[in-house]
Amino acid sequence: MENEMKYFDFEICGVKRKLPFVRIKEGLALASFVCLSDTELIEAVAPELVKKLPPVDYLMTAEAKGICLTYEMSRLLGMKEFIVARKSRKPYMQDPVGCTLTSVTTQAEQTLYLNGADADKIRGKRVALIDDVIATGESIRAIEALAKQAGAIVVAKAAILAELETAQRSDVIFLKEHYVFRPNEDGTFEPIRTMEEYEKQSQL
């Protein structure tokens, strides 16, 4: 059947999932990896990421998909709290800092905000930036910009998965390479591994 959902067989840290292929543009598709509500997967990957981190004072993430991962990692590290950058400016925020990004998954510009009180907490502290997936790196660069505006010392950038050329970077900690895909006319999906090919497909 032409409209039948197709899946990518995925395994990490002994946890197996069937990830549905989702077209995000004419020439681009994702094997949709959503860890937000996946307790089993988070409990499997968080300890492995914690093992790879250098000494840190705070973990920082952006809402929403990285929150559950960052919570579990902070718990394992014995931390009392972690820092969350928000996607909209909230009424409780005083003297917030902001940074604009373009994400592969949203295909739109977003601005991340960090509450001034949280900025004070991380000033001069060693901070690890946490995300579920790092693809083009735009999201993690925005979080890094926020952290640096607050005076934090960014000592690590970590994610469960890395896509595109991020998987070749030495400054990103990750557990497994993942892919953005090119949908073919015959209904199959082919991995895209370079930014050049990704940008070409993005123009379709």
Residue pairs with C-beta under 8 A, 6 or more apart in sequence:
2 187
5 20
5 21
6 20
6 21
6 187
6 189
7 18
7 19
7 20
7 21
7 31
8 18
8 19
8 20
8 21
8 31
8 189
9 16
9 18
10 16
10 17
10 18
10 19
10 31
10 33
11 17
12 41
12 44
12 45
12 160
12 161
12 175
12 176
13 41
13 44
13 45
13 48
13 175
14 44
15 40
15 41
15 44
15 45
17 33
17 38
17 41
19 31
19 32
19 33
20 31
20 32
21 29
21 30
21 31
21 32
21 181
21 183
21 189
22 29
22 30
22 31
22 32
23 29
23 183
24 30
24 104
24 105
24 107
25 107
25 201
25 202
25 204
26 204
27 182
27 183
27 200
27 201
27 202
27 203
27 204
28 180
28 181
28 182
28 183
28 192
28 198
28 201
28 202
28 204
29 180
29 181
29 182
29 183
29 189
30 104
30 105
30 180
30 181
31 178
31 179
31 181
31 189
33 132
33 133
33 160
33 161
33 178
34 65
35 41
35 42
35 45
35 65
35 68
35 69
35 132
35 160
36 64
36 65
36 67
36 68
36 132
37 68
42 68
42 69
42 72
43 72
45 69
45 160
45 175
46 69
46 72
46 73
46 76
47 76
48 175
49 69
49 73
49 130
49 158
49 160
49 173
49 175
50 73
50 76
50 77
52 158
52 173
53 73
53 77
53 128
53 156
53 158
53 173
54 126
54 128
54 155
54 156
55 126
55 155
56 77
56 126
56 127
56 128
56 155
56 156
57 122
57 125
57 126
57 127
58 79
58 81
58 82
58 83
58 121
58 122
58 125
58 126
58 127
58 128
58 152
59 70
59 73
59 74
59 77
59 79
59 82
59 83
59 127
59 128
59 130
60 70
60 82
60 83
60 84
60 85
60 122
60 127
60 128
60 129
60 130
60 143
60 146
60 147
60 152
61 67
61 69
61 70
61 82
61 83
61 84
61 85
61 129
61 130
61 131
61 143
62 84
62 85
62 86
62 87
62 112
62 131
62 139
62 142
62 143
63 84
63 85
63 86
63 87
64 87
65 131
65 132
65 133
66 130
66 131
66 132
67 84
69 130
69 132
69 160
70 82
70 84
70 130
71 82
73 82
73 130
74 81
74 82
83 114
83 118
83 121
83 122
83 127
84 118
85 112
85 113
85 114
85 142
85 143
85 146
86 93
86 112
86 113
86 114
86 115
87 110
87 111
87 112
87 113
88 113
89 96
89 98
89 113
90 113
90 115
92 115
93 113
93 115
93 116
94 115
94 116
94 117
95 116
95 119
96 113
96 114
96 115
96 116
97 113
97 114
97 116
97 119
97 146
97 149
97 150
98 111
98 112
98 113
98 114
98 146
99 111
99 112
99 142
99 143
99 145
99 146
99 149
100 109
100 110
100 111
100 112
100 142
101 109
101 110
101 111
101 112
101 138
101 139
101 141
101 142
102 108
102 109
102 110
102 138
103 110
103 138
103 139
104 135
104 136
104 138
104 163
104 180
105 135
112 142
112 143
112 146
114 146
114 147
114 149
114 150
118 150
119 149
119 150
119 151
120 150
122 147
122 150
122 151
122 152
123 150
123 151
123 152
124 151
124 152
124 153
125 152
125 153
126 152
126 153
126 155
127 147
127 152
127 153
127 154
127 155
128 154
128 155
128 156
128 157
128 158
129 140
129 143
129 144
129 147
129 154
129 156
129 157
129 158
130 158
130 159
131 139
131 140
131 143
131 157
131 158
131 159
132 159
132 160
132 161
133 159
133 160
133 161
133 162
133 163
133 178
134 140
134 157
134 159
134 161
134 162
134 163
134 166
134 172
134 174
135 162
135 163
135 164
135 166
135 180
136 164
136 166
136 195
136 198
137 166
137 169
137 172
140 157
140 159
140 172
144 154
144 157
147 154
148 154
156 173
157 171
157 172
157 173
158 172
158 173
158 174
159 172
159 173
159 174
160 174
160 175
160 176
161 174
161 175
161 176
161 177
161 178
162 169
162 172
162 174
162 176
162 177
162 178
163 177
163 178
163 179
163 180
164 180
164 192
164 193
164 194
164 195
164 198
165 193
165 194
165 195
166 172
166 174
167 174
167 177
167 193
179 191
179 192
179 193
180 191
180 192
180 198
181 189
181 190
181 191
181 192
182 189
182 190
182 191
182 192
182 197
182 201
183 189
184 190
192 198
192 201
